[in-house]
Amino acid sequence: MNKNELIDFISKKTSSEVSKVLITEIVDLAFQGIEAELKNGGEARFVGFGSFKVTRRKASTGRNPRTGETIKISASNRVKFTPGKELKEAVNK
């Protein structure tokens, strides 16, 4: 599912009084809120769905698959998603 499919899904599940423009704005704001929280070092938790948090990936060495040359991989942040209990159960039904 992509963003437009999510907006269409929400549109079908809500009353016809809620426009797709409004739904798009709400979805955009939700994504912006999650991004802002993660940028500030916080965690975005949604009970039953899951949580997003930033973890630090250490610097490491790797290998270029084409040349076999050893390369340095810089330390970086990554976003980790941990599914909630209800989401896990729904997917495993």
HELIX and SHEET records of a PDB file:
HELIX    1   1 LYS A    3  LYS A   13  1                                  11    
HELIX    2   2 LYS A   20  LYS A   39  1                                  20    
HELIX    3   3 LYS A   85  VAL A   91  1                                   7    
SHEET    1   A 3 GLU A  43  PHE A  46  0                                        
SHEET    2   A 3 GLY A  50  ARG A  57 -1                                        
SHEET    3   A 3 SER A  76  PRO A  83 -1                                        
SHEET    1   B 2 SER A  60  ARG A  63  0                                        
SHEET    2   B 2 THR A  70  ILE A  73 -1                                        
END                                                                             
